[in-house]
Amino acid sequence: MYLAEDIIPRTAEFDLLLWWKLNGLKYPTLQSIARDFLAIPIISVPSESAFSSGGRLLDPHRSRLHYSTVEAMMCTRSWIMEDMQRDSEAAAEALEGLFSAMTVE
């Protein structure tokens, strides 16, 4: 049923939580899957410490996260940092091209 519906437009005004509130009973299996995958794990470790590969990441006394969740969080951080670096390098190249195209007379 869900796949047969029109695609929901991606806009800044779209309220995903409201959509689930209105459609959760209509799609109980999809709601259960979304709840499992979109849940935000709560940990007591500061984010700087959790993602620091230089020191202690997580110990059993401070977190109940499964090792695969920690691994997924670290991979996601790596991907985000890589994208940010790529975007800043592209912006720097664009500015360099813009400045080199300008001529001083």
C-alpha positions in Angstrom: 0.0 0.0 0.0 2.8 2.4 0.9 4.7 2.0 -2.3 1.5 2.6 -4.4 1.0 6.1 -2.9 2.4 9.3 -4.4 5.9 10.3 -3.4 6.0 12.8 -0.5 7.8 16.0 -1.6 11.1 16.7 0.3 10.7 20.2 1.6 12.0 22.0 4.7 8.3 22.4 5.9 7.6 18.6 5.8 7.1 17.3 9.3 8.1 13.7 9.4 6.9 13.1 13.0 3.4 14.5 12.1 3.3 12.2 9.0 4.1 9.2 11.2 1.5 10.3 13.7 -1.2 10.4 11.0 -0.1 7.4 9.1 1.4 5.0 11.7 -1.8 3.0 12.1 -2.2 2.7 8.4 1.3 1.2 8.0 2.1 -0.7 11.3 4.9 -2.8 9.8 6.6 0.1 8.2 6.1 2.1 11.4 7.9 -0.6 13.3 10.8 -0.8 10.9 11.1 3.0 10.9 11.0 3.1 14.7 13.9 0.6 14.8 16.1 2.3 12.2 15.3 6.0 12.9 15.7 5.7 16.7 18.4 7.9 18.2 20.5 5.9 20.7 21.0 7.7 24.0 24.5 7.4 25.5 26.2 9.0 28.5 29.5 9.6 26.7 30.2 13.0 25.4 30.3 13.0 21.6 33.9 14.2 21.5 35.0 11.3 23.6 32.7 8.8 21.7 34.2 9.6 18.3 37.8 10.1 19.5 39.9 7.2 18.1 42.8 8.4 20.2 41.5 7.4 23.6 38.9 5.2 25.3 35.8 5.1 23.1 33.2 3.5 25.2 33.3 1.3 28.2 30.7 -1.2 29.5 29.9 1.0 32.5 29.0 4.1 30.5 27.1 2.8 27.5 24.8 0.0 26.5 25.3 0.5 22.8 26.0 -2.6 20.8 29.4 -2.7 19.2 27.8 -2.6 15.7 26.0 0.6 16.6 29.3 2.2 17.7 30.9 1.1 14.5 28.0 2.5 12.5 28.3 5.8 14.3 32.0 6.0 13.7 31.6 5.1 10.0 28.9 7.8 9.7 31.2 10.4 11.3 34.0 9.4 8.9 31.7 9.8 5.8 30.3 13.1 7.0 33.8 14.5 7.6 34.9 13.2 4.2 32.0 14.9 2.5 32.7 18.2 4.4 36.3 18.1 3.4 35.4 17.4 -0.2 32.9 20.3 -0.2 35.4 22.7 1.3 38.0 21.7 -1.3 35.5 22.2 -4.1 34.6 25.6 -2.7 38.3 26.6 -2.5 38.9 25.5 -6.1 35.9 27.5 -7.3 37.2 30.6 -5.5 40.7 30.0 -6.9 39.2 29.8 -10.4 37.2 32.9 -9.8 40.2 34.9 -8.6 42.4 33.7 -11.4 39.7 34.7 -14.0 39.8 38.3 -12.6 42.3 40.6 -14.2 43.7 43.7 -12.6 44.1 46.6 -15.0 
